[in-house]
Amino acid sequence: MDSSLTEYVARFIVETRSSAIPPEVMHLGKRSILDGIGLALAGNAAESGHIVRTYLKGLGIPTRKGATVIGTSMKVPARFAAFANGIAIHADDYDDTQLAVAKDRVYGLLTHPTAPALPPVLALGETGNRTGLDVLTAYQLAVEAETKISEAINPRHYDHGFHSTATIGAITAAAGAARMMRLNVEQTRRALGIGASQSAGLRENFGTMTKPFHPGRSAESGIVAADFAKMGWTATPIVLEAGRGFFKAAGGGYDPAAIEGKLGNPWTFQFPGVSIKPHPSGSLTHPGMGLMHDLIRRHDIRPEQVSKVKVGTNRHMPNALIHHRPTNELQAKFSMEFCMAILLLERKAGLAQFTDKVVNRPNVKKMIEKIDFGVHPEAEAAGYEKMTTIIDIELADGRRIGGRADFGKGSPSNPMTDDELADKFRECAAWGKLPKASAEKVIDRVFNLEKLKSIRELTRLIAK
């Protein structure tokens, strides 16, 4: 391997052939692509999607030519379609999550890989009339670079407030765009350098529209980076490893063993895997939600029976689940109390439950008051790489019901089946008002993505 880490990453992006990606990895990637498209359909129906489209119309650019803003009739230049769709995929906090290898990774989570990786390659594929295999391959390579960079950077990066989906997402998107534009190794190195200099995003914005703004801006930044690199724009060729480069400036350093020689060895989709969410809320709520749902069904718990609920985790989880008395849907996504309450009341927690109207219902607020969320010594001792959640429910008749979960449904240890994933897509497609017939065709096209002679066979189905 070359002594330059950035060159190693660039060569991987440029030189890896589609045939080198194992069929299992290709299939797992298609699952996340289907998930991402569904989330974009739902996310562009959100208020944030309306604001984004109003903004784009205000730029004075043509809105009938270019790449599709998913779930709409709007077509715009690729960079703006990537921006809109990156926001939409993350708008409901329903998108996939990379799992970590290292024990010092708090929560065992790193990036949301698809939100910054898919929009640029899909937009460029549509405008360039590329094959489904071209798009699938570029997406896979972008995700692999993203996840290994995320694994390598010192945990200080996330702990001190950076949102890795945003920061590393700009590099991710540059990698995918470089592959789609067929840049050479030197151009790709420069694209990575330009992308890294656009890296930004702060966790303090969790629970607001600015959280999904992060991967949208990163997706756009990646196309801008590749465009400028192709035109001859200069940038450092050693942006990752340099003393004043990304790893040092953004994280104080990195672990070379986590990335050197590790791209595609193994592929992150194979190990440790990528988790797909069954609920539109922060990943840290999911082990507890899965456990609560199971307890409710197993013991037929009714809302009126519940006197008190204690939910315990390690000390880091309340640092992210910061909205204990949410007043809107975005805050509710980072509220363990709301997530427990809505399951107790409705036995489900989908898009229809995460709305401002539901969050502010009197019975929801009353149930939230019964839930005590804090640190549990057993969860603390389990290790910070897990999302250990312990629930203790006290019923009015004096009975106590409880349990423990380390990971939620949708994680590689308890994955959603292809059918369950397709059902999630149908929910999102319906939320975005995509016709049922079109939704079924999208499922078929994505699971056969490598066979599409033109990605437009897919993108025309997800436009109105």
C-alpha positions in Angstrom: 0.0 0.0 0.0 1.2 3.5 -0.8 2.4 5.5 2.2 -0.4 8.0 1.5 -3.7 7.0 3.2 -5.7 9.4 1.0 -4.2 7.7 -2.1 -5.2 4.3 -0.8 -8.8 5.5 -0.4 -8.8 7.2 -3.8 -7.4 4.0 -5.5 -10.1 1.9 -3.9 -12.8 4.3 -5.2 -11.3 4.4 -8.7 -10.0 0.9 -9.3 -12.5 -1.4 -7.5 -14.5 -3.4 -10.0 -18.2 -4.2 -9.5 -17.3 -7.9 -9.7 -15.0 -7.6 -6.7 -18.0 -6.8 -4.5 -19.5 -10.0 -3.0 -23.1 -10.8 -4.0 -24.1 -10.7 -0.2 -22.7 -7.2 0.1 -24.5 -6.1 -3.1 -27.8 -7.4 -1.7 -27.3 -5.7 1.6 -26.6 -2.5 -0.2 -29.8 -2.8 -2.3 -31.7 -3.2 1.0 -30.3 0.1 2.3 -31.0 1.8 -1.1 -34.6 0.7 -1.0 -34.8 2.0 2.5 -33.3 5.3 1.6 -35.6 5.9 -1.4 -38.6 5.1 0.8 -37.4 7.6 3.4 -36.9 10.2 0.8 -40.5 9.8 -0.3 -41.7 10.3 3.3 -39.1 13.0 4.1 -39.9 15.2 1.1 -43.5 15.1 2.3 -42.4 16.7 5.6 -42.4 20.4 6.4 -38.6 20.4 5.9 -39.2 19.1 2.3 -41.6 22.0 1.6 -39.1 24.5 2.8 -36.3 23.0 0.7 -38.5 23.1 -2.4 -39.4 26.7 -1.7 -35.8 27.5 -1.3 -34.8 25.8 -4.6 -37.6 27.6 -6.5 -36.3 30.9 -5.1 -32.9 30.3 -6.7 -34.2 30.9 -10.1 -32.8 27.7 -11.5 -34.8 25.5 -14.0 -37.0 23.0 -12.0 -38.1 20.8 -14.9 -34.7 19.5 -16.0 -32.0 17.6 -14.3 -32.2 15.1 -11.4 -35.4 14.1 -9.5 -36.3 15.5 -6.1 -37.8 12.2 -5.0 -41.5 12.1 -4.6 -42.1 15.4 -6.5 -42.3 16.7 -10.1 -39.3 18.9 -9.5 -36.0 18.2 -11.4 -33.0 20.3 -10.7 -29.2 20.2 -11.2 -27.7 17.2 -9.6 -26.1 19.0 -6.7 -29.5 20.4 -5.6 -31.3 17.1 -6.0 -28.6 15.5 -3.8 -29.1 18.3 -1.3 -32.9 17.9 -1.2 -32.9 14.1 -1.1 -30.1 13.9 1.5 -32.3 16.0 3.8 -35.3 14.0 3.0 -33.7 10.6 3.8 -32.7 11.8 7.2 -35.8 14.0 7.9 -37.6 11.4 10.0 -34.5 9.9 11.6 -35.6 6.6 10.2 -32.5 5.8 8.1 -29.8 3.1 8.5 -27.0 3.2 11.0 -23.4 1.9 10.8 -22.3 -0.3 13.7 -18.8 0.1 15.2 -16.0 -2.4 15.7 -14.0 -0.7 18.4 -15.0 -0.9 22.1 -14.4 2.8 22.7 -17.2 3.8 20.3 -19.9 5.2 22.5 -23.2 3.5 21.7 -21.4 1.3 19.1 -22.8 3.6 16.4 -21.0 5.7 13.8 -22.7 7.2 10.7 -26.0 7.0 9.0 -24.4 5.8 5.8 -27.1 6.1 3.1 -28.2 9.7 3.6 -25.0 11.3 2.3 -23.9 8.4 0.0 -27.0 7.6 -2.1 -28.3 11.1 -3.2 -25.2 12.2 -5.1 -24.7 8.9 -7.0 -28.4 8.6 -7.8 -28.6 12.2 -9.1 -25.5 11.9 -11.2 -26.7 8.5 -12.5 -30.0 10.0 -13.6 -28.4 13.1 -15.3 -25.7 10.9 -16.9 -28.2 8.1 -17.9 -26.0 5.5 -16.2 -26.7 1.9 -15.5 -28.1 0.5 -12.3 -24.9 -1.3 -11.7 -22.9 1.9 -12.0 -25.0 3.5 -9.3 -25.0 0.5 -7.1 -21.2 0.2 -7.3 -20.6 3.9 -6.6 -22.9 3.7 -3.7 -21.2 0.6 -2.3 -17.7 2.2 -2.6 -18.8 5.5 -1.0 -20.4 3.7 1.9 -17.3 1.5 2.4 -15.0 4.6 2.4 -17.4 6.4 4.8 -17.7 3.6 7.3 -14.0 2.9 7.5 -13.1 6.6 7.9 -15.8 6.8 10.6 -14.3 3.8 12.4 -10.8 5.2 12.2 -11.3 8.7 13.5 -10.7 9.2 17.3 -14.0 9.1 19.2 -13.4 12.6 20.4 -14.8 13.7 17.1 -18.3 12.6 18.0 -18.0 13.0 21.8 -17.1 16.7 21.5 -20.2 17.5 19.3 -19.5 16.8 15.7 -22.2 14.9 13.8 -20.2 12.2 11.8 -23.0 11.7 9.3 -22.4 15.3 8.3 -18.7 15.7 8.6 -17.6 12.3 7.1 -20.6 12.5 4.9 -19.0 15.3 2.8 -16.0 13.0 2.1 -18.4 10.1 1.4 -20.4 12.1 -1.1 -17.2 13.2 -2.8 -16.0 9.6 -3.1 -19.3 8.5 -4.7 -19.5 11.5 -7.0 -15.8 10.9 -8.1 -16.7 7.4 -9.1 -19.8 8.4 -11.0 -17.8 11.1 -12.8 -15.0 8.6 -13.7 -12.3 10.7 -12.1 -8.8 9.3 -12.0 -6.8 8.7 -8.9 -5.3 12.2 -8.6 -8.6 13.9 -9.4 -10.3 11.7 -6.7 -7.6 12.6 -4.2 -8.3 16.3 -4.8 -12.1 15.7 -4.7 -11.6 14.1 -1.2 -9.6 17.1 -0.2 -12.3 19.6 -1.4 -15.0 17.5 0.3 -13.1 17.3 3.6 -12.8 21.1 3.6 -16.6 21.4 3.4 -17.0 19.0 6.4 -19.3 20.4 9.1 -22.2 19.5 11.4 -22.9 19.8 15.1 -24.9 17.4 17.4 -26.4 20.3 19.3 -28.8 20.5 16.4 -30.3 17.1 17.1 -34.1 17.4 17.4 -34.3 20.2 14.8 -34.5 20.5 11.0 -30.8 21.2 11.0 -29.9 17.6 11.8 -31.2 16.3 8.4 -29.8 19.4 6.8 -26.4 17.9 7.6 -26.4 15.0 5.2 -28.2 17.0 2.6 -25.5 19.6 2.6 -22.8 16.9 2.6 -24.4 15.2 -0.4 -24.4 18.4 -2.3 -20.8 19.2 -1.2 -19.6 15.9 -2.6 -20.9 16.7 -6.1 -19.4 20.2 -5.9 -16.1 18.7 -4.8 -16.0 16.2 -7.7 -17.1 18.9 -10.2 -14.3 21.2 -9.2 -11.7 18.4 -9.1 -12.6 17.4 -12.6 -12.2 21.0 -13.8 -8.7 21.2 -12.3 -9.3 22.7 -9.0 -6.4 22.0 -6.6 -6.5 20.6 -3.1 -4.1 18.7 -0.8 -3.7 15.1 -1.9 -3.2 14.0 1.7 -6.3 15.4 3.4 -7.0 12.5 5.6 -3.7 11.8 7.3 -1.9 15.2 7.1 -0.9 16.9 10.3 -3.4 19.6 9.6 -5.8 17.3 7.8 -9.2 15.9 8.6 -8.3 13.2 11.1 -6.1 15.5 13.2 -8.2 18.6 13.0 -11.6 17.0 13.5 -10.7 14.2 15.9 -7.2 14.8 17.2 -6.0 11.7 15.3 -7.0 8.3 14.1 -6.3 4.6 14.4 -4.4 3.5 11.2 -5.3 -0.1 11.9 -9.0 0.6 11.5 -8.6 1.8 7.9 -5.2 0.8 6.4 -5.8 -2.3 4.3 -9.4 -2.5 5.6 -11.4 -1.2 2.7 -13.4 -4.1 1.5 -11.6 -6.3 3.9 -14.1 -7.0 5.3 -16.9 -4.9 3.7 -18.8 -3.1 6.5 -22.1 -4.4 5.2 -20.7 -7.9 6.0 -19.1 -6.9 9.4 -20.0 -5.4 11.7 -23.0 -4.5 9.6 -25.5 -1.7 9.1 -28.7 -1.5 11.1 -32.0 -0.6 9.5 -34.6 1.1 11.7 -38.1 -0.2 12.4 -39.1 3.1 14.0 -38.6 6.8 13.0 -36.6 7.8 16.0 -33.0 8.0 17.2 -31.2 4.6 17.2 -30.6 4.7 20.9 -34.3 4.4 21.5 -34.6 1.2 19.5 -33.5 -1.5 21.9 -35.9 -0.1 24.5 -38.7 0.2 22.0 -38.3 -3.4 20.8 -38.2 -4.6 24.4 -41.2 -2.5 25.4 -43.2 -3.7 22.4 -42.4 -7.3 23.2 -43.4 -6.9 26.9 -46.7 -5.2 25.9 -47.7 -8.0 23.6 -46.4 -10.8 25.8 -48.2 -9.6 28.9 -51.1 -7.8 27.2 -50.3 -4.6 29.0 -53.0 -1.9 28.8 -52.4 1.8 29.3 -54.7 2.1 32.2 -52.7 -0.7 34.1 -49.5 1.3 34.0 -48.5 3.0 37.3 -44.8 3.7 36.6 -42.0 2.8 34.2 -38.3 2.9 34.8 -36.0 2.9 31.8 -32.3 2.6 32.5 -29.3 2.9 30.2 -25.6 3.7 30.4 -24.7 7.3 31.2 -24.0 8.3 27.6 -27.5 7.6 26.2 -29.3 10.4 28.1 -26.6 12.7 26.6 -28.2 12.2 23.2 -31.8 11.5 24.1 -32.1 15.0 25.5 -35.8 15.8 25.1 -37.6 14.5 28.2 -40.8 16.5 27.7 -41.0 16.9 23.9 -43.3 19.5 22.3 -42.9 18.5 18.7 -42.2 15.5 16.5 -38.5 16.3 16.0 -37.9 16.4 19.7 -39.9 13.2 20.2 -37.4 11.3 18.0 -34.8 12.0 20.8 -37.1 11.3 23.7 -37.0 7.9 25.4 -40.0 9.0 27.4 -42.2 9.6 24.3 -41.1 6.5 22.6 -42.1 4.4 25.6 -45.3 6.3 26.1 -46.6 6.0 22.5 -45.9 2.2 22.5 -47.9 1.8 25.7 -50.7 3.8 24.3 -50.9 2.6 20.7 -48.7 -0.5 20.5 -47.0 0.9 17.5 -44.5 3.7 16.7 -44.4 4.6 13.0 -44.6 7.8 10.9 -48.2 8.4 12.0 -47.2 8.4 15.7 -44.4 10.9 15.3 -46.4 14.1 14.5 -46.7 17.3 16.5 -50.4 16.6 17.0 -49.7 13.2 18.6 -46.8 14.4 20.7 -49.0 17.1 22.3 -52.1 14.9 23.0 -53.1 15.0 26.7 -53.0 11.2 27.1 -49.5 11.2 25.7 -48.2 13.9 28.0 -49.9 12.1 31.0 -48.2 8.8 30.1 -44.8 10.5 29.7 -45.1 11.7 33.3 -45.2 8.1 34.4 -41.8 7.3 32.8 -38.5 7.7 34.6 -35.5 7.6 32.3 -32.0 7.6 33.7 -28.8 5.6 34.3 -28.9 2.0 35.4 -25.8 0.4 36.9 -26.2 -2.9 35.0 -26.5 -1.0 31.7 -23.5 1.1 32.6 -21.4 -2.0 33.4 -22.4 -3.6 30.1 -20.1 -1.3 28.1 -20.6 1.8 26.1 -20.4 0.1 22.7 -23.8 -1.4 23.4 -27.2 0.3 23.7 -28.2 -1.7 26.7 -31.7 -0.7 28.0 -33.4 -2.1 31.1 -37.1 -1.7 31.6 -39.1 -2.1 34.8 -42.9 -1.6 34.5 -45.0 -1.3 37.7 -48.6 -2.1 37.2 -51.6 -0.9 39.2 -52.2 -4.4 40.7 -48.7 -4.5 42.1 -47.1 -6.7 39.4 -43.6 -5.8 38.1 -42.7 -6.7 34.5 -39.4 -6.0 32.9 -36.4 -7.1 30.8 -33.2 -6.1 29.1 -32.1 -5.5 25.5 -28.7 -4.7 24.1 -29.6 -4.1 20.4 -32.9 -3.4 18.6 -34.8 -5.0 15.8 -33.2 -4.2 12.5 -29.6 -4.7 13.8 -27.4 -7.3 12.2 -28.0 -9.5 15.2 -31.8 -9.3 14.7 -32.3 -8.1 11.1 -35.4 -7.1 9.3 -36.3 -9.6 6.6 -36.6 -8.5 3.0 -40.3 -8.7 3.3 -40.3 -6.6 6.5 -38.1 -4.1 4.8 -40.4 -4.0 1.8 -43.3 -3.3 4.2 -41.4 -0.4 5.7 -40.9 0.9 2.2 -44.6 0.7 1.5 -45.4 2.6 4.7 -43.0 5.4 3.6 -44.2 5.4 0.0 -47.8 5.7 1.2 -46.8 8.6 3.5 -45.2 10.3 0.4 -48.4 9.5 -1.6 -46.6 7.3 -4.2 -49.2 5.1 -5.9 -49.2 1.5 -4.8 -48.4 0.2 -8.2 -45.4 2.4 -8.5 -44.2 1.3 -5.0 -44.3 -2.3 -6.0 -42.3 -1.6 -9.2 -39.7 0.3 -7.2 -39.2 -2.7 -4.9 -38.7 -4.9 -7.9 -36.3 -2.5 -9.6 -34.2 -1.9 -6.6 -33.8 -5.6 -5.8 -32.7 -6.1 -9.4 -30.8 -2.9 -9.6 -27.7 -4.4 -11.3 -29.9 -5.4 -14.3 -31.2 -1.9 -15.1 -29.7 -0.6 -18.4 -30.6 2.9 -17.2 -31.2 4.2 -13.7 -33.9 6.3 -15.2 -36.1 3.1 -15.1 -36.1 3.6 -11.4 -36.0 7.4 -11.0 -39.1 7.9 -13.2 -41.0 5.7 -10.8 -40.2 7.9 -7.8 -41.1 11.2 -9.5 -44.6 12.7 -9.6 
